[in-house]
Structure formats: structure tokens, C-alpha cells
């Protein structure tokens, strides 16, 4: 296997005189896909926090700034930006030719500076947007936390309708929050709580998306929150002209899009599929323009030189997601009562560490990248490559240094059977004294229709049995019908999930801040881990982690000191095995798309945009793609 990997990576050395084939025209109408388990649940862009919504909607809305294929910030609606002081105040000079259109591309209004005021007020108004996407503004923008708290209290005392009716331009928002718009001059000014040199990276994320007051006048607050694709106004490169739930969505080139310098598709059709096997069948039938391959498909293609796809096997990009296994610290049984046995066990540090050190995840990593599983091993919570210190050291390396770990290309380096055995013995002794019975049932949920997830669950079951013993942990696979969050996470039924997080802006706070206590917009703490309801001693450890994170976040101007403090907080979180880092994502695919040409950035939502993609109607060979990687 590794010989094939080395061959593919070395092709540019031996094929340097070749040129990429020009035998095929570029694709005009792109055919993409997504799993039905990743279907959209909202069209409200300011509310969206999941890639299921952010991927399509990021193509429908332009932000102040965007990024290029190297991750560099570029103008978007803001043609210029600067700070007149020490990075506390940021000024954005806006274009005057950006239009709002309806889903069919008809002009409805101009985009003006006040649209960004309306968008931010929506995010911070508890009655309008609950707590979604508030974390970045309240951490950074002057008065944002105070306004969020005000609207929450106002809604409780005066009713949600009254809070929804608050005027973004003339009410408390205008008095409290550091965002000012001058429509005539086309100027938007945002004042931060402190000097924030990384603040421009936030402007690529949907927490600062514009929202037209005229649209809200037309369909109302509740109408926008519950909008469908035909209700929205669009200002981005595409509009969503068709949407059939669990079937397909169609993005169509915006005829009034202002940026004629970018290359767009006429349409992008996203087909919803049950699993990766179905996607492979569709690709081979000519119905998709790329497909990421499963472990079994890669094995079949790579090991058979006569396979029709053998010469077309190409690597995927490393995605922006860092994947971690996350405990549920306050699990319920199916009858709605607390799962005391599990909750007591998972609160125990020795129990968590027995799993942290006791699993060699190589076979699990092979489910994603069977040719080179060790290349995607992950030991940190924050995605590597997000930010670097002044001397070029990656932030994730600071965390590894604190933990005393390193990446080993030949083995899964966190696995330590001696430590695992000692922690297992300690856990059994301590938990038995607390009345815990063994084996401890660990409930793992998958979509019942997804065969790939079933096969992966079988691999995990075997690993838990082989490494930790079924007499210690009974790994039980259970199923849900369509929505993990609604059917499993909300009733708190899972023991453990794996989830990937990508940064919304370029700073470690956006990773570790998802796990802190007593914070409404800590996504994982409130939605999946239920950390605020953890038993002792886990709760005290989570509280100490929260203290360390908040302390690090107060370091504003010395970025090296800031990153060092965050690294200590993250290392504490991992050393206590409060989550289990698992993998990053890079695998193998068949593709008519040169994914190296797309926006590549490790924060925000810009990397999901169908902008400036290089394509050809026939799949790239491995030789062609190797040249493109280093072009």
C-alpha cells in the first residue's frame, strides 16, 4: 500500500515534462453530493452552524472579506479595510454595486452598510436567533455581550414578540454595540473590546453576514427564521433555485453578481445520497463529478492494476476539520431517566484515560485512509495549521510539546498498553466502590440506513473488545432514523460520538471555546457533551479547563503569549482525557475537479464556495493530478 502512496506523491519528479491533459472541456454544470444525514435543517444563514447548511448557503451570501486558494484574505463586499488605531477599531469601505436578488435572480434591493448592522443585531438578539453564532461577536465586539444579555432579559420580561420588534438602528442596539454604518459613504466601522489583530478573519464567517431590513419588512422575523429557499434574498455568486428535501438542491449562477473576475458554474446540483457506496455507483454511472472512496473501494482499486479506475486514484485535500470523540457527561436512558452507571463512570478520570491510552486507532483511521492511515492521526483538539507563532511554530505543536507527544508515521503514537492497563485497574477499583456495575454499556449511534457507518461501528466494536475487553466496556451500536441531533443528542442517549470542528476564525479560542462551562454558545458543551451537568470529579476538571481558557483569552496583543496560554489549557483538557482526539480528514477519490484550485483556508466558511474551480469533463488521471498538486 505504502509503495502506491509513495509512487503517487513522487510522480511530479518523474513526470516533470508532462502537461496536464487538455482533452476535456471544463464543466459548466457541476454535480456534487452530500449524505442524507447531512441535510439542511434551516435556511437562516445567521442561525446556521452546521456544514450541512453552511456549505450551500456560503455560496449564496457574500461577506465583507473572502479568501483565495492560499488562504489569504481578499476583498469581497469590502473593497478596503484598515485599523486607524491599535487594531481595536476596524473600518471597512464597501463596494457600491452589490445587489440583493430573489431566488430567480431578479433585483430586489441594493446591499448597503446598514445590512451588516441588521445582520449582527439578528445574531445578538436572543429572541430572534437564540444563542446561535454569538460566541465570536460577544468575545470581540464592544457591547455585544451586553446586548445579548439585554435581549434575553427583555424577552423574559416583555415577551419574545417585543424583543423581536427591537429596532437595530434606533433602539438599544445602536446605543450599546460597537458597529456603525454610513450608507452614503459606504463605510462600516466595528469597534472591538480590545486590540484584535485577527479580527478581519471573523468577517469571512456568517456571524457577520448582512441582512436586508427590507426583507424583514416583507416576510417578518418569524418568516425569515423559518424561511425556505424561495423566500430568501441573495447577494452571493449563486441563488438556490430548487430544493427538494433529502433529494437535491440546485444552485444557479446569480445573473446580477458583481464580481465578473471569478469563474462560476452555470448550475451546481447537490444530490443527497444514503451512503458513500451509492455515491460511487452514481459516479461510475456518470451522474457525479467526483466521489470520495470508502476503505473497501480503495482496496479494490489500488490492489488491482487492471481495475478501470486504478490509474485515476487521486488524493483528497486535507480538510479544515479536527475530529474528536466526545463523551456525554450526562447521559439518559431511553425511558428519560439518568444513566447513573454511565454518568458515574465517565466522570472518573482513570476510566477516561484507560480509553485514551488503550485504543490503537490505526484500523479506525484506515476506514478513512486505508492506504496511509497514520497520515491522518490526530492528538490535538485544534486543527493543525490554523495559526503559527512569530517564529513559524504551529500552534498544535505547542500542545503536543505540553503533552509530550509527537506524530509517528509508522504507528499510532498515543497508544500505551501499560498505562491503559493501570488506569483500567484503577477505574475498576474506584468505580466498583461507587456502585458501578461492569461491563459499562457504551451506546454508539449510527444512521440505520448507512452501511458505511455500520461497517465503521463494527470496527470500533472489535477494537474496544480487543484492546479493553467486553467485560470492561460493552460497546453497543444503536440506530436513529434521520437526524442525530434531534433523535439522539437532544434526548441525551449517546455515550460517545465523533465530531469534527472547523474554526470560524483564525484563533484557538474558536476551538477550545466550544467546550467551556456556563456559556450558551459553547456548541459541544451545550449540545453533545452536556458538560454543565457533569458529575464530580469531571465537573471540577472542566471548570479548571474553563478557567484556563478564559485566562488565555484575556491575552490580546502578544499573540505568542496568547497561543502558549491556550496550548496549556488545551493540553490540560486532553491530559484529563475530557475528549479523545481521533483524526483529521484526507483520503482518496476519483475526480473531474482539481480541488487544489479551490479556496483553501482553515477557518470560516469560504472554503466551501464553488468559486474559481478548475475542472474537466473527464476524470483526472493520477499523473495529471500529481502535476496539479504542485502547479
C-alpha positions in Angstrom: 0.0 0.0 0.0 2.7 2.5 1.0 4.5 1.9 -2.3 1.5 3.1 -4.1 1.3 6.2 -1.9 5.0 7.0 -2.5 4.6 6.5 -6.2 1.6 8.9 -6.4 3.5 11.5 -4.3 6.6 11.2 -6.4 5.0 11.4 -9.8 5.9 15.1 -10.2 9.6 14.2 -10.0 9.4 11.8 -13.0 6.7 13.5 -15.0 8.1 17.0 -14.9 8.0 17.4 -18.7 4.3 16.4 -18.9 1.5 18.9 -19.2 -2.0 18.4 -17.8 -4.3 17.0 -20.4 -6.4 19.4 -22.3 -8.5 16.7 -23.8 -11.7 17.7 -22.0 -13.7 20.8 -21.7 -14.4 22.4 -18.3 -17.6 21.5 -16.5 -20.4 24.0 -16.9 -23.0 22.3 -14.7 -21.3 20.8 -11.6 -22.8 17.6 -10.0 -21.9 17.4 -6.3 -23.3 15.2 -3.5 -23.9 15.0 0.3 -25.2 12.4 2.7 -28.9 12.5 3.6 -27.8 12.5 7.3 -26.3 15.9 6.5 -29.4 17.5 5.1 -30.2 21.2 5.9 -32.4 22.0 8.8 -32.6 25.8 8.3 -32.1 28.4 5.6 -31.5 31.2 8.1 -27.9 32.0 7.4 -27.2 33.9 10.7 -28.5 30.8 12.6 -26.6 28.2 10.7 -23.7 26.4 12.5 -23.5 23.1 10.7 -21.7 22.4 7.5 -24.9 20.9 6.2 -26.3 24.5 5.9 -23.0 26.4 5.6 -21.7 24.7 2.5 -24.7 25.6 0.3 -25.5 28.9 1.9 -21.9 30.2 1.8 -22.4 30.2 -2.0 -25.5 32.3 -1.7 -24.2 35.2 0.5 -21.1 37.3 0.2 -19.3 38.6 3.3 -17.1 41.6 4.0 -14.0 39.6 3.1 -13.2 36.2 1.5 -10.0 34.1 0.9 -8.1 32.7 -2.0 -6.6 29.3 -2.7 -3.7 30.1 -0.4 -5.9 31.2 2.5 -5.0 34.9 2.1 -7.7 37.5 2.9 -9.2 39.1 -0.2 -11.7 41.9 -0.7 -15.4 40.9 -1.1 -18.2 43.3 -0.3 -15.5 45.4 1.5 -13.1 46.7 -1.1 -10.7 48.1 1.5 -10.2 47.5 5.3 -7.9 49.0 7.8 -7.5 49.9 11.5 -6.9 53.5 12.4 -5.6 52.7 15.9 -4.1 49.6 17.6 -6.5 47.1 16.0 -9.4 47.9 18.3 -11.3 49.7 15.6 -11.8 48.3 12.1 -13.0 50.3 9.1 -14.5 48.6 6.0 -15.0 50.6 2.8 -17.8 48.8 0.9 -18.5 48.4 -2.8 -21.5 50.2 -4.2 -22.5 47.7 -6.8 -23.6 44.7 -4.8 -27.3 43.7 -5.2 -29.9 41.7 -3.4 -31.8 39.3 -5.7 -34.6 36.9 -5.2 -34.1 33.1 -5.8 -34.7 33.6 -9.5 -32.1 36.3 -9.8 -34.4 39.3 -10.0 -33.2 42.6 -8.5 -34.9 43.5 -5.2 -32.6 46.0 -3.4 -29.0 47.3 -3.0 -26.7 46.0 -0.4 -25.9 48.8 2.0 -23.8 49.3 5.1 -26.8 49.1 7.4 -27.4 45.5 6.2 -24.5 44.4 8.3 -26.0 46.2 11.3 -29.2 44.3 10.8 -27.3 41.0 10.4 -25.4 41.5 13.6 -28.4 42.6 15.6 -30.2 39.4 14.4 -27.4 37.3 15.7 -27.2 39.0 19.1 -31.0 39.2 19.7 -31.8 36.2 21.8 -35.5 36.2 20.7 -34.5 36.1 17.0 -31.5 33.8 16.9 -31.5 32.1 20.3 -27.7 31.8 21.1 -26.5 30.7 17.7 -23.2 32.2 16.4 -23.0 34.7 19.3 -19.6 33.4 20.5 -17.5 35.4 18.2 -19.3 38.8 18.5 -19.7 38.6 22.3 -16.0 37.8 22.7 -14.8 40.5 20.4 -17.2 43.4 19.7 -17.9 46.2 22.1 -21.3 45.9 23.8 -22.2 42.6 22.1 -22.4 40.6 25.3 -24.4 43.3 27.0 -26.9 43.5 24.1 -27.3 39.7 24.0 -28.0 39.7 27.8 -30.4 42.6 27.4 -32.5 40.9 24.8 -32.6 37.7 26.8 -33.9 39.5 29.9 -36.2 41.7 27.8 -37.8 38.7 26.1 -38.3 37.1 29.5 -40.0 40.2 31.0 -41.8 41.6 27.9 -42.3 38.6 25.7 -40.4 37.4 22.7 -42.5 39.4 20.2 -41.5 42.6 21.9 -37.8 41.6 21.8 -38.1 40.6 18.1 -39.5 44.1 17.4 -36.5 46.0 18.8 -35.1 48.4 16.2 -31.5 47.7 15.2 -30.9 51.3 14.1 -32.6 53.4 16.8 -33.1 51.1 19.8 -30.7 49.8 22.5 -28.6 48.0 19.9 -27.5 51.3 18.3 -26.6 52.7 21.8 -24.8 49.6 23.1 -23.0 47.8 20.3 -19.8 48.9 18.5 -21.0 48.7 14.9 -21.8 51.8 12.9 -22.9 52.2 9.3 -22.8 55.1 7.0 -24.8 54.2 3.9 -24.0 57.3 2.0 -20.2 56.9 2.4 -20.4 53.1 2.2 -18.5 52.8 5.4 -18.9 50.2 8.2 -17.0 50.6 11.4 -16.7 47.9 14.1 -15.2 48.6 17.5 -13.7 45.6 19.4 -13.4 45.1 23.1 -9.6 45.2 22.9 -6.9 45.2 20.2 -7.7 42.2 18.0 -5.2 41.8 15.1 -7.0 38.7 13.9 -10.5 40.3 13.7 -10.6 40.5 9.9 -10.7 36.7 9.8 -14.0 36.9 11.6 -15.6 38.9 8.8 -15.5 35.8 6.5 -17.9 34.0 8.8 -21.7 34.1 8.8 -22.0 35.7 12.3 -21.3 38.9 10.4 -23.4 38.2 7.4 -25.6 41.0 6.0 -29.4 41.0 6.3 -31.7 43.4 4.4 -34.1 45.3 6.5 -36.4 45.4 3.5 -36.5 41.6 3.5 -37.6 41.5 7.2 -40.2 44.1 6.4 -41.6 41.8 3.7 -41.6 38.4 5.4 -41.2 39.3 9.1 -38.8 38.0 11.8 -40.6 34.6 12.1 -40.8 34.4 8.3 -37.0 34.8 8.0 -36.2 32.3 10.8 -38.4 29.8 9.1 -37.6 30.8 5.5 -37.2 28.4 2.6 -35.0 28.9 -0.4 -37.8 30.7 -2.3 -38.2 33.3 0.5 -34.6 34.4 0.7 -32.8 37.3 -0.9 -29.3 36.5 -2.1 -26.2 38.6 -2.8 -23.6 35.9 -3.5 -22.4 34.1 -6.6 -25.4 31.7 -6.6 -29.0 31.5 -5.7 -30.8 28.3 -4.6 -33.4 27.9 -7.3 -34.5 24.4 -6.3 -34.7 22.4 -3.1 -36.2 19.0 -2.5 -35.5 17.7 1.0 -33.4 14.6 1.1 -33.2 14.6 -2.7 -31.4 17.5 -4.2 -30.7 21.2 -4.2 -29.8 23.3 -7.2 -27.6 26.5 -7.1 -27.8 28.7 -10.1 -25.4 31.4 -11.2 -26.5 34.8 -9.9 -27.1 36.9 -13.1 -26.5 40.2 -11.2 -23.4 39.1 -9.3 -21.0 42.0 -9.2 -17.7 40.1 -9.5 -17.1 39.2 -13.1 -13.5 38.2 -12.4 -14.4 34.9 -10.7 -15.2 31.7 -12.6 -18.6 30.2 -11.7 -20.6 27.2 -12.8 -23.9 27.8 -14.6 -25.5 25.4 -12.0 -24.4 23.3 -9.1 -26.7 20.3 -8.3 -26.1 18.7 -4.9 -27.6 15.2 -4.8 -28.5 13.6 -1.4 -27.3 10.0 -1.1 -27.7 7.3 1.5 -24.0 6.5 1.8 -20.7 6.6 0.0 -21.4 3.3 -1.8 -24.4 4.9 -3.5 -22.2 7.9 -4.5 -19.6 5.6 -6.0 -22.3 3.9 -8.1 -23.5 7.3 -9.3 -20.0 8.5 -10.2 -19.3 5.4 -12.2 -22.6 5.9 -14.0 -21.6 9.5 -14.9 -24.0 11.2 -12.5 -21.4 12.9 -10.2 -18.2 14.8 -10.9 -16.2 13.3 -8.1 -16.6 10.7 -5.3 -14.6 10.2 -2.1 -13.9 6.4 -1.8 -14.6 4.1 1.1 -11.9 1.8 2.5 -13.2 -1.2 0.6 -13.4 0.7 -2.7 -9.8 2.0 -2.3 -8.5 -1.5 -1.6 -10.3 -2.9 -4.6 -9.0 -0.2 -7.0 -5.5 0.1 -5.6 -4.7 -3.6 -5.4 -5.8 -4.4 -9.0 -3.8 -2.7 -11.7 -6.4 -3.9 -14.3 -9.2 -2.1 -12.5 -10.7 0.5 -14.8 -10.2 3.2 -12.1 -6.7 2.2 -11.0 -4.9 5.0 -12.8 -7.4 7.6 -11.6 -6.9 7.2 -7.9 -6.1 10.7 -6.5 -5.7 12.2 -3.0 -8.3 14.4 -1.4 -7.3 17.7 0.3 -6.7 17.7 4.0 -9.9 19.3 5.2 -10.2 22.0 7.8 -11.8 19.7 10.4 -10.2 18.3 13.5 -12.2 15.2 14.7 -12.6 14.2 18.3 -14.5 11.5 20.2 -16.7 13.4 22.7 -18.1 11.9 25.9 -21.6 12.5 27.1 -21.2 13.5 30.7 -24.9 13.4 31.5 -26.5 10.6 29.6 -30.1 9.5 29.8 -31.7 6.1 29.3 -34.4 5.6 26.7 -37.1 6.0 29.4 -35.8 9.5 30.1 -34.1 8.8 33.4 -30.4 9.4 34.0 -28.0 6.6 33.1 -26.3 6.7 36.5 -23.9 3.8 35.7 -22.5 5.6 32.7 -22.5 9.1 34.2 -20.6 7.9 37.2 -18.1 6.0 35.1 -17.4 8.8 32.6 -16.9 11.3 35.4 -13.9 9.2 36.5 -10.5 10.3 35.2 -9.0 6.8 35.3 -11.9 5.4 33.2 -11.5 8.0 30.5 -7.7 7.6 30.5 -8.0 3.8 30.1 -9.7 4.5 26.8 -7.5 7.5 25.8 -4.4 5.3 26.1 -5.9 1.9 25.5 -7.0 2.1 21.8 -4.7 1.8 18.9 -6.9 3.7 16.3 -5.0 2.5 13.2 -7.8 0.3 12.0 -10.3 3.0 12.6 -8.1 5.5 10.7 -8.0 3.1 7.8 -11.7 3.4 7.4 -10.9 7.0 6.2 -7.5 6.5 4.6 -6.7 2.8 4.0 -3.5 3.5 2.0 -1.8 5.6 4.7 -3.8 5.7 7.9 -1.1 7.1 10.1 -1.1 10.3 7.9 -4.4 11.3 9.4 -3.7 10.6 13.1 -4.6 13.4 15.4 -3.6 14.1 19.0 -4.8 17.7 19.4 -8.2 19.3 19.7 -7.4 22.3 17.5 -6.7 21.7 13.8 -3.1 21.8 12.9 -2.2 24.7 10.5 -4.7 27.1 12.0 -2.2 29.7 13.4 1.5 29.9 13.9 3.7 31.7 16.4 6.1 34.5 15.3 8.9 32.0 14.7 6.6 29.9 12.5 5.8 27.2 15.1 2.4 25.7 14.5 0.0 26.1 17.5 -0.8 22.4 17.5 2.9 21.7 18.1 2.8 23.8 21.3 0.0 21.5 22.5 2.0 18.4 21.5 5.0 19.7 23.4 2.9 20.2 26.5 1.6 16.6 26.2 4.9 15.0 25.4 3.5 13.5 22.1 4.6 13.5 18.5 3.3 12.2 15.2 4.9 8.9 14.2 4.5 8.0 10.5 4.7 4.3 11.3 2.4 3.8 14.4 -0.4 5.3 16.4 1.8 7.1 19.0 -0.8 7.7 21.8 -1.4 4.0 22.3 0.2 2.9 25.6 -1.0 -0.5 26.8 0.8 -0.4 30.1 -0.7 2.9 31.0 -4.1 1.7 29.8 -4.0 -1.4 31.9 -3.0 0.6 35.0 -5.8 3.1 34.5 -8.3 0.3 33.8 -7.4 -1.4 37.1 -7.7 1.9 38.9 -11.0 2.6 37.3 -12.5 -0.8 38.2 -11.4 -0.3 41.8 -12.7 3.2 42.2 -15.9 2.7 40.3 -16.8 -0.5 42.0 -16.6 1.3 45.3 -19.1 3.8 43.9 -21.6 1.1 42.9 -20.8 1.0 39.2 -21.5 -2.4 37.5 -19.4 -4.0 34.8 -19.4 -4.2 31.8 -20.2 -0.5 31.4 -22.5 -0.1 28.4 -21.3 2.4 25.8 -24.0 3.4 23.4 -22.8 4.4 19.9 -25.4 5.7 17.4 -25.4 5.5 13.6 -28.0 6.2 10.9 -29.8 2.9 10.4 -29.7 3.3 6.6 -25.9 3.9 6.3 -23.9 0.7 5.6 -20.6 2.5 5.8 -21.4 3.7 9.3 -22.4 0.2 10.2 -19.1 -1.2 9.0 -17.2 1.5 10.9 -19.2 0.7 14.0 -18.2 -2.9 13.6 -14.5 -1.9 13.5 -14.9 0.2 16.7 -16.7 -2.7 18.5 -13.8 -5.0 17.6 -11.3 -2.5 18.8 -13.0 -2.0 22.2 -13.3 -5.7 22.6 -9.7 -6.4 21.6 -8.0 -3.6 23.5 -10.1 -3.0 26.5 -12.2 -6.2 26.9 -16.0 -6.6 26.6 -16.1 -7.5 30.3 -15.0 -3.9 31.0 -16.9 -1.9 28.3 -19.8 -3.3 26.3 -19.7 -1.3 23.0 -23.3 -1.3 21.7 -24.3 0.1 18.3 -27.8 1.6 18.1 -29.5 3.4 15.2 -31.5 6.5 14.5 -33.7 7.2 11.5 -32.5 10.5 10.1 -31.3 13.3 12.5 -28.6 12.6 15.1 -29.2 15.8 17.0 -33.0 15.6 17.2 -33.3 11.9 17.8 -30.2 11.1 19.9 -28.3 14.2 21.2 -31.3 16.2 22.4 -32.7 13.3 24.5 -29.0 12.6 25.5 -29.0 9.0 24.6 -25.4 8.6 23.2 -22.4 7.7 25.3 -19.8 8.8 22.8 -19.9 10.5 19.4 -17.2 11.5 16.9 -17.5 15.0 15.5 -15.3 17.4 13.5 -14.9 21.1 14.2 -13.6 23.7 11.9 -12.6 27.2 13.1 -14.9 30.1 12.4 -12.0 32.5 12.6 -8.2 32.3 12.9 -7.7 31.8 16.6 -7.6 28.8 19.0 -10.4 30.2 21.1 -12.9 29.1 18.5 -11.9 25.5 19.0 -11.5 25.3 22.8 -14.3 27.7 23.4 -16.8 25.1 22.3 -16.1 23.0 25.4 -16.2 25.5 28.3 -18.8 25.7 31.0 -21.6 28.1 31.6 -21.5 29.6 28.1 -24.6 29.5 26.0 -22.8 29.2 22.7 -20.2 26.6 23.6 -21.5 24.3 20.9 -20.3 20.9 22.2 -20.7 21.6 25.9 -24.4 22.5 25.4 -25.4 20.2 22.5 -23.4 17.0 22.9 -21.3 16.6 26.0 -23.7 18.2 28.5 -20.7 19.3 30.4 -22.6 21.7 32.6 -24.4 18.7 34.1 -21.3 16.5 34.6 -20.8 14.7 37.9 -17.7 15.2 40.0 -14.8 15.0 39.6 -15.2 15.7 35.9 -17.1 18.9 36.6 -14.3 20.4 38.6 -11.8 19.4 35.9 -14.0 21.1 33.2 -14.2 24.1 35.5 -10.4 24.3 35.7 -10.2 24.0 31.9 -12.7 26.8 31.5 -10.7 29.0 33.8 -7.5 28.4 31.8 -9.3 29.1 28.5 -10.8 32.4 29.8 -7.4 33.4 31.2 -5.7 32.8 27.8 -8.4 34.7 26.0 -7.6 37.9 28.0 -4.1 38.0 26.4 -4.9 40.2 23.4 -1.9 41.8 21.8 1.0 39.3 22.4 -0.1 36.5 20.1 2.8 34.3 21.1 1.9 34.5 24.8 -1.8 34.0 23.8 -1.1 30.8 21.9 1.2 29.5 24.7 -1.6 30.0 27.2 -4.2 28.4 25.0 -1.9 25.4 24.5 -1.6 24.9 28.2 -5.4 25.0 28.5 -5.9 22.5 25.6 -3.2 20.2 26.9 -4.9 20.1 30.3 -8.2 19.2 28.6 -6.5 16.4 26.7 -4.4 15.2 29.6 -7.5 14.7 31.7 -9.0 12.8 28.7 -12.0 15.1 28.6 -12.2 14.2 25.0 -10.3 11.9 22.7 -8.7 13.4 19.5 -9.1 10.9 16.7 -8.3 12.1 13.2 -8.1 14.7 10.5 -9.6 14.0 7.1 -7.7 13.1 4.0 -8.5 10.2 1.8 -8.7 9.1 -1.8 -11.1 10.0 -4.6 -12.0 9.8 -8.3 -12.4 13.4 -9.6 -13.1 15.7 -12.5 -12.3 18.6 -10.2 -8.9 20.0 -9.3 -9.6 20.6 -5.6 -6.2 22.3 -5.3 -7.7 25.3 -7.2 -10.5 26.0 -4.7 -10.4 28.3 -1.7 -8.2 26.8 1.0 -8.4 28.3 4.4 -8.6 26.7 7.9 -11.3 29.0 9.3 -14.6 30.4 8.3 -17.0 29.2 5.6 -15.3 30.5 2.4 -13.6 27.2 1.5 -17.0 25.6 0.7 -17.6 28.1 -2.2 -17.9 26.9 -5.8 -15.7 29.7 -7.0 -12.7 29.6 -9.4 -12.7 25.8 -9.5 -10.6 24.1 -12.3 -12.4 21.1 -13.8 -12.6 18.9 -16.8 -15.4 16.7 -18.0 -13.3 13.5 -17.8 -11.8 12.3 -14.6 -8.2 13.3 -13.9 -5.6 10.5 -14.0 -3.2 10.2 -11.1 -0.4 11.5 -13.4 -2.4 14.6 -14.3 -3.4 15.3 -10.7 0.1 14.9 -9.3 1.2 17.8 -11.6 -1.7 19.9 -10.4 -0.8 19.4 -6.8 2.5 21.2 -7.2 1.5 23.6 -10.0 
